[in-house]
């Protein structure tokens, strides 16, 4: 979980995306805290939400991120999850 600039980050905080002038975003995260394997730390079936503004890292609980501009559910293709 990235914490640079965040004083009260939580597990769902992945940091901010880098967006170019054309609106294309990039993001890279390496962590051992999440998995797509079955179990307590699995992110399969959870939502991913992208907000319109950068998290200010201070205001709780929203970070003044604005409205959601994109969202989806994390799914595995071609594999069954069993616990």
N, C-alpha and C positions, 0 to 999 in steps of 0.2 A: 504494500500500500504506500503510495507516495505521500510524503509528509512535508516536503519542502514548501514553505509558505502557509502551511496549514497547522493551526494550533489545536484544532479539535477534530481531526480527521477520524472517520470510522471506516469499517470494512467496505462499505459501498462507495467510498470516495476513491476514484481512480486517477484523480488529477484532471487537468484541463487538456483539451485537444489543441493541436496546432493546426490552424486553418489558413490556407493561402488565399490570395486575392480572388481566385475563381470559386472559392467555397469548398475546395477539397480538403478533407481533414486527414491527419495521420496521428496514430497513437501506438505506442509500444510499451508493454508492461511485462516484466519478468517477475514471477512470484511463486512461492511455494505455499501460499495461503489459500489458493483456490484450486479446484479440480473439476474435470468433467466426468470423473469416475463417481460411482454411487457412493453415498455417504454424507455425513454431516456438512462437509465443506464443498459439496457439489454445487455448481452454479447452473446446472441444467434445469430448465423449467423456470428460471428466474428472469426478471425483466432487465433490460438495458435501456436507459433513458439518456438522451442527449438534450441539454438545455441550451437556450439561446445566448447566454452570457457566461463569462468566466466566473468561477466560484471565487468569492473574495477571501475565502479562508478564515473568516472571522464571524460573520453573521450566522447565527444558528436559529432554526435548523436548516434554512434554505441556502445560505451563502449568497443570497441575492442573484441567483442564476437565471431568473426569468422563467418564461414558459418552456414547456417541453417542445422541441422541434422534430424529434425523431425518437422512436422507441421500437422495441421488439422483444421477443422471448428467445432465450438461448436454448437451442435444440441440437441434438446429435442426429446426423443423417446416417442411415444405414446401420445403426447400432442400437441395441436394446440395453437399457440401464436396469440392473437388478440390484437390490440391496441385500 
